[in-house]
Amino acid sequence: MNLFNKILFRCVYWFRAPWDVGGPQPIVKELIERGDITGRVLDVGCGTGDTAIFLAQKGYAVMGIDFIPQAIALASARAKSAGSEISFRVFDALKLDQLHERFDTIFDAGLFHNLSNTDRIRYTKSLEAALEPGGAFHMLCFSDSQPGFIGPRRITKEEICRTFAQDWRIDSIRATRYKAYYPIGGAEAWIASIRKV
């Protein structure tokens, strides 16, 4: 992630972030219903914690990480208000090996599409360090079907496949929607379900 984006993300939490929609992304409910979220869960790039709180309320053991202190402070306050016991930490998603924890499922709603090509490769290595063998990684990102240029990079299926070509098995990449206040009505997205081999 470049310096401009880092500064932008730090500033946006002083206001209402466009992706802070007051609940989990709708795809999370579908993943639960399909049995695709299992065991201990890491919400990477958790923002203000809506997904992690929702998962905790469904009985999952969850940890949430984000590199923005303001986001983690908001997430911790929301979890406390909801009566949920969740570990939220300010942490770099590119250094998950330093977390010294393993998870059965990792969920990413909007981090991958903000990473540079170089950081995406670092990210896959970081995920490998935190995921149990056979564990699942579910990634929601803007797709190349989303018109316009404002917001994060648009991602093609091919880019996802290339990024996760080694040491991973792609179970599915499906079209879905990314819920947000901006773009108005949300954005065209991919949900990729990928397994560590």
Backbone as JSON, one array per atom type, in Angstrom:
{
  "sequence": "MNLFNKILFRCVYWFRAPWDVGGPQPIVKELIERGDITGRVLDVGCGTGDTAIFLAQKGYAVMGIDFIPQAIALASARAKSAGSEISFRVFDALKLDQLHERFDTIFDAGLFHNLSNTDRIRYTKSLEAALEPGGAFHMLCFSDSQPGFIGPRRITKEEICRTFAQDWRIDSIRATRYKAYYPIGGAEAWIASIRKV",
  "N": [[0.85, -1.17, 0.0], [0.6, 2.18, -0.91], [2.1, 5.31, 0.26], [0.29, 7.48, 0.11], [-2.24, 6.2, 0.21], [-2.06, 5.06, 2.76], [-2.06, 7.32, 4.41], [-4.53, 8.38, 3.68], [-6.32, 6.35, 4.59], [-5.89, 6.52, 7.34], [-6.93, 9.05, 7.85], [-9.61, 8.82, 7.06], [-11.09, 7.53, 9.02], [-11.69, 9.45, 10.85], [-13.94, 10.49, 9.98], [-16.91, 9.14, 8.5], [-16.2, 6.1, 7.19], [-16.48, 4.94, 3.8], [-16.91, 2.22, 3.57], [-17.81, 1.43, 5.99], [-20.43, 0.07, 6.98], [-22.17, -0.58, 9.0], [-22.61, -3.23, 9.63], [-21.85, -6.69, 8.81], [-20.35, -7.53, 5.62], [-22.68, -8.64, 3.18], [-21.99, -11.11, 1.98], [-20.76, -12.59, 3.95], [-22.71, -13.83, 5.53], [-23.7, -15.66, 3.69], [-21.43, -17.27, 3.3], [-21.24, -18.43, 5.83], [-23.68, -19.88, 5.92], [-23.17, -21.73, 3.92], [-21.29, -23.26, 5.11], [-18.66, -22.56, 4.9], [-17.06, -21.07, 6.58], [-15.12, -21.91, 9.18], [-14.0, -23.13, 12.4], [-11.39, -21.37, 14.13], [-11.22, -17.89, 13.52], [-9.68, -15.31, 11.6], [-10.12, -11.96, 11.05], [-8.91, -10.07, 8.73], [-7.67, -6.86, 8.19], [-9.77, -5.61, 9.5], [-11.15, -3.25, 9.98], [-13.71, -1.36, 11.46], [-14.76, -3.48, 12.81], [-17.2, -4.86, 12.3], [-17.68, -7.3, 10.9], [-16.17, -9.16, 12.41], [-17.46, -8.94, 14.9], [-20.04, -9.83, 14.23], [-19.43, -12.5, 13.51], [-18.47, -13.46, 15.96], [-20.82, -13.31, 17.45], [-22.16, -15.34, 16.27], [-20.94, -17.48, 17.33], [-18.29, -18.05, 16.72], [-14.76, -18.19, 17.4], [-12.89, -15.36, 17.28], [-10.42, -13.17, 15.91], [-9.51, -9.83, 15.23], [-7.66, -7.77, 13.04], [-6.07, -4.69, 12.15], [-4.29, -2.03, 10.55], [-4.79, 0.52, 11.28], [-4.99, 2.54, 14.02], [-7.26, 4.06, 14.93], [-9.41, 2.68, 13.78], [-9.26, 0.2, 15.1], [-9.7, 1.02, 17.73], [-12.37, 1.89, 17.52], [-13.55, -0.55, 16.76], [-13.06, -2.13, 19.05], [-14.59, -0.73, 20.94], [-17.16, -1.04, 19.85], [-17.44, -3.81, 19.99], [-17.4, -4.22, 22.74], [-19.73, -2.84, 23.44], [-21.56, -4.49, 22.18], [-21.34, -6.69, 23.71], [-19.47, -8.64, 23.09], [-16.67, -10.79, 23.2], [-13.77, -10.16, 21.84], [-10.57, -10.29, 20.39], [-8.98, -7.54, 19.34], [-6.45, -6.1, 17.38], [-3.89, -3.73, 16.62], [-2.18, -4.2, 13.78], [0.07, -5.32, 11.22], [-0.93, -6.62, 8.19], [0.81, -7.74, 6.42], [2.69, -9.01, 7.86], [2.01, -11.36, 9.23], [3.27, -13.61, 10.19], [4.56, -12.75, 12.43], [2.6, -12.59, 14.25], [2.26, -14.97, 15.47], [0.21, -16.86, 15.63], [-2.31, -19.23, 14.65], [-4.92, -19.89, 12.29], [-8.1, -21.26, 11.29], [-9.75, -20.24, 9.38], [-9.44, -17.39, 7.34], [-10.56, -14.15, 6.73], [-11.01, -11.57, 4.38], [-12.2, -8.52, 3.69], [-11.86, -6.32, 1.57], [-9.14, -5.58, 1.72], [-7.13, -6.69, 0.02], [-7.52, -5.51, -2.55], [-6.38, -3.06, -2.25], [-3.68, -3.31, -2.2], [-0.34, -3.13, -3.52], [1.19, -4.68, -6.43], [3.57, -5.94, -5.64], [3.23, -6.05, -2.85], [1.07, -7.77, -2.74], [2.11, -10.29, -3.25], [3.76, -10.55, -1.0], [1.72, -10.58, 0.85], [0.4, -13.04, 0.35], [2.34, -14.82, 1.28], [2.42, -14.04, 3.94], [-0.18, -14.71, 4.75], [-0.02, -17.5, 4.5], [1.59, -18.12, 6.67], [-0.11, -17.73, 8.8], [-2.26, -19.37, 8.53], [-3.85, -22.45, 9.13], [-2.78, -25.71, 7.92], [-4.59, -26.66, 5.07], [-6.47, -24.8, 5.65], [-8.94, -22.16, 5.07], [-9.11, -19.29, 3.0], [-10.96, -16.46, 2.5], [-11.79, -13.97, 0.27], [-12.94, -10.78, -0.4], [-13.19, -8.52, -2.96], [-12.98, -5.55, -5.04], [-14.12, -5.9, -8.36], [-13.1, -6.14, -11.84], [-15.32, -5.52, -13.24], [-16.49, -3.34, -12.16], [-17.39, -0.1, -12.92], [-15.71, 3.05, -13.67], [-13.08, 4.91, -11.94], [-12.5, 5.83, -9.44], [-11.66, 5.05, -6.12], [-10.59, 1.79, -4.91], [-8.19, -0.32, -6.68], [-9.29, -2.16, -9.52], [-9.86, -5.62, -9.77], [-8.94, -8.47, -11.65], [-10.11, -11.79, -12.45], [-8.01, -13.27, -13.38], [-5.78, -12.02, -12.24], [-6.13, -12.7, -9.55], [-5.88, -15.47, -9.73], [-3.2, -15.69, -10.65], [-1.81, -14.54, -8.5], [-2.29, -16.33, -6.44], [-1.16, -18.71, -7.3], [0.82, -20.51, -6.45], [1.22, -22.92, -3.92], [-1.4, -22.78, -3.11], [-4.9, -23.58, -3.44], [-7.43, -22.74, -5.54], [-10.71, -22.66, -4.81], [-13.08, -21.42, -5.62], [-14.13, -18.57, -7.54], [-16.31, -16.08, -7.5], [-18.8, -13.84, -8.8], [-20.06, -11.06, -7.0], [-21.45, -8.61, -4.73], [-20.03, -5.69, -3.29], [-20.76, -4.16, -0.43], [-21.27, -0.76, 0.21], [-21.2, 2.74, 1.13], [-20.19, 4.44, -0.68], [-18.87, 3.58, -3.78], [-22.18, 4.76, -4.58], [-24.71, 2.55, -3.77], [-22.96, 0.47, -3.7], [-20.45, -1.85, -4.96], [-19.35, -3.74, -7.83], [-18.0, -6.95, -7.33], [-15.61, -9.57, -6.48], [-15.87, -12.7, -4.84], [-13.55, -14.69, -3.56], [-12.68, -17.95, -2.81], [-10.2, -19.65, -1.31], [-7.78, -22.13, -0.72], [-5.26, -23.19, 1.55], [-2.66, -25.33, 0.65]],
  "CA": [[0.0, 0.0, 0.0], [1.47, 3.35, -1.01], [2.02, 6.28, 1.35], [-0.95, 8.25, -0.01], [-3.35, 5.37, 0.72], [-1.91, 4.91, 4.22], [-2.51, 8.57, 5.02], [-5.97, 8.47, 3.42], [-7.04, 5.45, 5.48], [-5.82, 7.05, 8.7], [-7.82, 10.21, 7.95], [-11.01, 8.52, 6.78], [-11.79, 7.09, 10.22], [-12.17, 10.62, 11.6], [-15.28, 10.67, 9.43], [-17.49, 7.81, 8.28], [-15.58, 5.43, 6.05], [-17.52, 4.48, 2.87], [-17.12, 0.78, 3.74], [-18.32, 1.2, 7.35], [-21.86, -0.01, 6.65], [-22.97, -0.91, 10.17], [-22.83, -4.67, 9.71], [-20.91, -7.42, 7.95], [-20.67, -7.64, 4.2], [-23.69, -9.69, 3.02], [-21.4, -12.4, 1.59], [-20.36, -13.33, 5.15], [-23.84, -14.68, 5.91], [-23.74, -16.75, 2.72], [-20.32, -18.18, 3.6], [-21.62, -19.2, 7.03], [-24.74, -20.83, 5.54], [-22.57, -22.78, 3.08], [-20.33, -24.01, 5.9], [-17.31, -22.21, 4.43], [-16.29, -20.47, 7.66], [-15.0, -22.93, 10.22], [-12.92, -23.02, 13.38], [-10.93, -20.07, 14.6], [-11.26, -16.98, 12.37], [-8.98, -14.03, 11.6], [-10.66, -10.94, 10.16], [-7.72, -9.29, 8.41], [-8.16, -5.59, 7.7], [-11.12, -5.71, 10.09], [-11.83, -1.96, 10.09], [-14.4, -1.07, 12.72], [-15.08, -4.73, 13.5], [-18.55, -5.39, 12.11], [-17.64, -8.72, 10.53], [-15.69, -9.92, 13.56], [-18.52, -8.96, 15.92], [-21.08, -10.72, 13.72], [-18.96, -13.88, 13.63], [-18.44, -13.8, 17.39], [-22.21, -13.53, 17.88], [-22.56, -16.64, 15.71], [-20.25, -18.52, 18.08], [-16.92, -18.26, 16.28], [-13.64, -17.53, 18.08], [-12.45, -14.42, 16.24], [-9.48, -12.08, 16.15], [-9.52, -8.84, 14.16], [-6.48, -6.91, 12.97], [-6.06, -3.59, 11.18], [-3.11, -1.21, 10.86], [-5.24, 1.86, 11.67], [-5.38, 2.55, 15.44], [-8.62, 4.56, 15.11], [-10.34, 1.6, 13.43], [-9.22, -0.79, 16.17], [-10.37, 1.63, 18.88], [-13.81, 1.82, 17.25], [-13.94, -1.96, 16.79], [-13.07, -2.58, 20.45], [-15.74, -0.1, 21.59], [-18.37, -1.67, 19.33], [-17.51, -5.17, 20.54], [-17.77, -4.09, 24.15], [-21.14, -2.45, 23.45], [-22.34, -5.64, 21.75], [-21.13, -7.79, 24.65], [-18.67, -9.67, 22.43], [-15.26, -10.9, 23.59], [-12.97, -10.3, 20.62], [-9.25, -9.68, 20.45], [-8.66, -6.64, 18.23], [-5.07, -5.64, 17.51], [-3.25, -2.95, 15.56], [-1.19, -5.15, 13.27], [0.34, -5.26, 9.78], [-1.35, -7.86, 7.53], [1.93, -8.3, 5.65], [3.63, -9.6, 8.82], [1.23, -12.26, 10.08], [4.16, -14.56, 10.84], [4.93, -12.19, 13.73], [1.43, -12.7, 15.13], [2.49, -16.25, 16.17], [-1.09, -17.49, 15.83], [-2.81, -19.94, 13.48], [-6.36, -19.82, 12.15], [-8.71, -22.2, 10.34], [-10.34, -19.4, 8.33], [-9.08, -15.98, 7.31], [-11.5, -13.4, 5.89], [-10.52, -10.26, 3.94], [-13.21, -7.76, 2.96], [-11.42, -5.02, 1.08], [-7.72, -5.25, 1.89], [-6.34, -7.12, -1.13], [-7.6, -4.61, -3.7], [-5.61, -1.84, -1.97], [-2.26, -3.64, -2.16], [0.44, -3.09, -4.77], [1.52, -6.02, -6.94], [4.62, -6.5, -4.78], [2.65, -6.36, -1.54], [0.16, -8.92, -2.86], [2.93, -11.49, -3.09], [4.09, -10.59, 0.43], [0.48, -10.91, 1.54], [0.15, -14.49, 0.27], [3.3, -15.47, 2.19], [1.97, -13.7, 5.28], [-1.36, -15.54, 5.01], [0.43, -18.88, 4.68], [2.14, -18.25, 8.02], [-1.16, -17.64, 9.82], [-3.36, -20.28, 8.21], [-3.6, -23.88, 9.35], [-2.78, -26.49, 6.68], [-5.94, -26.94, 4.63], [-7.36, -23.71, 6.05], [-9.59, -21.42, 3.99], [-8.99, -17.84, 2.91], [-12.04, -15.89, 1.72], [-11.39, -12.61, -0.06], [-13.9, -9.95, -1.12], [-12.47, -7.39, -3.55], [-13.58, -4.91, -6.21], [-13.82, -6.61, -9.61], [-12.88, -5.33, -13.03], [-16.63, -5.15, -13.78], [-16.91, -2.09, -11.55], [-16.99, 1.03, -13.76], [-15.08, 4.21, -13.03], [-11.69, 4.76, -11.51], [-12.37, 6.27, -8.06], [-11.67, 3.93, -5.19], [-9.48, 0.85, -5.05], [-7.93, -0.95, -7.98], [-10.19, -3.24, -9.93], [-9.1, -6.88, -9.83], [-9.45, -9.47, -12.58], [-9.98, -13.19, -12.02], [-6.66, -13.72, -13.75], [-4.85, -11.52, -11.22], [-6.3, -13.53, -8.35], [-5.29, -16.79, -10.03], [-1.74, -15.56, -10.7], [-1.3, -14.24, -7.16], [-2.41, -17.52, -5.59], [-0.83, -19.86, -8.14], [1.71, -21.46, -5.77], [0.91, -23.33, -2.54], [-2.81, -22.52, -2.83], [-5.89, -24.16, -4.34], [-8.59, -21.86, -5.66], [-11.95, -23.43, -4.85], [-14.06, -20.7, -6.44], [-14.12, -17.11, -7.66], [-17.67, -15.79, -7.96], [-19.22, -12.44, -8.8], [-20.95, -10.67, -5.92], [-21.48, -7.16, -4.52], [-19.34, -5.13, -2.14], [-21.66, -3.16, 0.13], [-20.57, 0.47, 0.61], [-21.94, 3.98, 0.92], [-19.65, 4.98, -1.92], [-19.84, 4.09, -4.71], [-23.57, 4.63, -4.17], [-25.23, 1.24, -4.14], [-21.93, -0.55, -3.59], [-19.58, -2.09, -6.12], [-19.17, -5.1, -8.35], [-16.88, -7.55, -6.59], [-15.37, -11.01, -6.5], [-15.58, -13.42, -3.6], [-12.65, -15.8, -3.88], [-12.45, -18.91, -1.73], [-8.88, -20.19, -1.65], [-7.36, -23.01, 0.37], [-3.83, -23.46, 1.67], [-2.38, -26.76, 0.41]],
  "C": [[0.89, 1.24, 0.0], [1.19, 4.34, 0.12], [0.72, 7.09, 1.31], [-2.13, 7.47, 0.57], [-3.26, 5.22, 2.23], [-2.41, 6.16, 4.94], [-4.02, 8.71, 4.86], [-6.75, 7.6, 4.39], [-7.0, 5.94, 6.92], [-6.79, 8.22, 8.89], [-9.29, 9.84, 7.85], [-11.77, 8.08, 8.03], [-12.16, 8.24, 11.15], [-13.57, 10.97, 11.16], [-15.88, 9.28, 9.28], [-16.87, 7.21, 7.03], [-16.67, 4.88, 5.13], [-17.86, 3.0, 3.03], [-17.63, 0.44, 5.14], [-19.85, 1.22, 7.29], [-22.73, -0.48, 7.81], [-23.32, -2.38, 10.31], [-21.84, -5.37, 8.8], [-21.29, -7.29, 6.48], [-21.65, -8.79, 4.02], [-23.12, -11.07, 2.68], [-21.01, -13.23, 2.81], [-21.47, -14.29, 5.58], [-23.94, -15.88, 4.98], [-22.63, -17.76, 3.0], [-20.62, -19.03, 4.83], [-22.65, -20.26, 6.67], [-24.19, -21.99, 4.73], [-21.58, -23.65, 3.87], [-18.89, -23.71, 5.54], [-16.45, -21.51, 5.48], [-16.3, -21.45, 8.82], [-13.89, -22.56, 11.2], [-12.65, -21.6, 13.83], [-10.73, -19.15, 13.41], [-10.42, -15.74, 12.63], [-9.65, -13.13, 10.58], [-9.52, -9.96, 9.9], [-8.15, -8.01, 7.7], [-9.58, -5.38, 8.2], [-11.85, -4.38, 10.17], [-12.46, -1.78, 11.45], [-15.06, -2.3, 13.34], [-16.43, -5.36, 13.25], [-18.58, -6.87, 11.76], [-17.22, -9.57, 11.71], [-16.76, -10.03, 14.64], [-19.65, -9.9, 15.49], [-20.68, -12.18, 13.87], [-18.92, -14.34, 15.08], [-19.85, -14.08, 17.9], [-22.76, -14.83, 17.34], [-21.79, -17.8, 16.36], [-18.82, -18.81, 17.66], [-15.93, -17.58, 17.23], [-12.94, -16.67, 17.04], [-11.37, -13.48, 16.78], [-9.59, -11.13, 14.97], [-8.26, -8.0, 14.21], [-6.68, -5.83, 11.9], [-4.86, -2.72, 11.54], [-3.49, 0.21, 11.28], [-5.69, 1.85, 13.13], [-6.8, 3.04, 15.68], [-9.65, 3.49, 14.82], [-10.41, 0.57, 14.55], [-9.89, -0.25, 17.43], [-11.89, 1.57, 18.72], [-14.32, 0.39, 17.32], [-14.04, -2.47, 18.22], [-14.27, -2.01, 21.19], [-17.04, -0.74, 21.13], [-18.54, -3.08, 19.89], [-17.95, -5.14, 21.99], [-19.25, -3.76, 24.28], [-22.05, -3.61, 23.08], [-22.2, -6.83, 22.7], [-20.32, -8.93, 24.09], [-17.22, -9.61, 22.91], [-14.43, -11.19, 22.34], [-11.63, -9.63, 20.86], [-9.05, -8.86, 19.18], [-7.26, -6.09, 18.45], [-4.68, -4.76, 16.33], [-2.11, -3.82, 15.06], [-1.11, -5.03, 11.75], [0.01, -6.6, 9.14], [-0.25, -8.49, 6.7], [2.95, -8.98, 6.55], [2.93, -10.57, 9.76], [2.08, -13.34, 10.74], [4.54, -14.07, 12.23], [3.76, -12.19, 14.72], [1.55, -13.96, 15.99], [1.17, -16.91, 16.56], [-1.48, -18.18, 14.54], [-4.33, -19.94, 13.5], [-6.84, -20.84, 11.13], [-9.29, -21.47, 9.14], [-9.8, -17.99, 8.47], [-10.03, -15.29, 6.32], [-10.94, -12.01, 5.63], [-11.62, -9.59, 3.13], [-12.65, -6.39, 2.62], [-9.98, -4.63, 1.32], [-6.94, -5.52, 0.59], [-6.35, -6.09, -2.26], [-6.89, -3.27, -3.46], [-4.1, -2.08, -1.99], [-1.61, -3.5, -3.53], [0.72, -4.52, -5.21], [2.56, -6.7, -6.06], [4.05, -6.91, -3.43], [1.68, -7.53, -1.6], [0.93, -10.23, -2.7], [3.35, -11.64, -1.63], [2.88, -11.03, 1.25], [0.21, -12.41, 1.5], [1.09, -15.25, 1.21], [2.9, -15.24, 3.64], [0.76, -14.57, 5.67], [-0.98, -16.99, 5.27], [0.91, -19.11, 6.11], [1.06, -18.3, 9.09], [-2.29, -18.64, 9.62], [-2.96, -21.73, 8.47], [-3.54, -24.61, 8.01], [-4.22, -26.89, 6.31], [-6.94, -25.86, 4.97], [-7.85, -22.9, 4.86], [-9.34, -19.92, 4.13], [-10.1, -17.35, 1.98], [-11.76, -14.41, 1.52], [-12.47, -11.93, -0.9], [-13.16, -8.73, -1.65], [-13.24, -6.83, -4.74], [-13.19, -5.71, -7.45], [-13.64, -5.63, -10.76], [-14.19, -4.99, -13.73], [-17.13, -3.83, -13.22], [-16.45, -0.91, -12.42], [-16.32, 2.14, -12.95], [-13.67, 3.91, -12.58], [-11.49, 5.21, -10.06], [-12.49, 5.07, -7.15], [-10.51, 2.99, -5.45], [-9.32, 0.32, -6.47], [-8.98, -2.01, -8.26], [-9.34, -4.48, -10.17], [-9.76, -7.82, -10.84], [-9.33, -10.85, -11.95], [-8.55, -13.68, -12.26], [-5.63, -13.25, -12.72], [-4.93, -12.35, -9.94], [-5.63, -14.88, -8.58], [-3.77, -16.73, -10.06], [-1.16, -15.37, -9.3], [-1.29, -15.49, -6.28], [-2.09, -18.81, -6.35], [0.0, -20.92, -7.42], [1.26, -21.68, -4.33], [-0.53, -23.05, -2.13], [-3.67, -23.29, -3.83], [-7.09, -23.23, -4.37], [-9.84, -22.71, -5.81], [-13.0, -22.74, -5.71], [-13.74, -19.21, -6.45], [-15.47, -16.76, -8.28], [-17.95, -14.29, -7.91], [-20.19, -12.21, -7.65], [-20.96, -9.14, -5.84], [-20.7, -6.82, -3.26], [-20.21, -4.0, -1.62], [-20.84, -1.96, 0.61], [-21.51, 1.65, 0.42], [-21.45, 4.68, -0.33], [-18.7, 3.94, -2.51], [-21.28, 3.84, -4.24], [-24.13, 3.31, -4.68], [-24.21, 0.12, -4.07], [-21.19, -0.76, -4.89], [-19.63, -3.54, -6.55], [-17.91, -5.69, -7.72], [-16.74, -9.02, -6.93], [-15.34, -11.5, -5.06], [-14.77, -14.65, -4.02], [-12.47, -16.67, -2.65], [-11.24, -19.74, -2.12], [-8.38, -20.98, -0.47], [-5.85, -23.21, 0.35], [-3.6, -24.96, 1.51], [-1.07, -27.16, 1.05]]
}
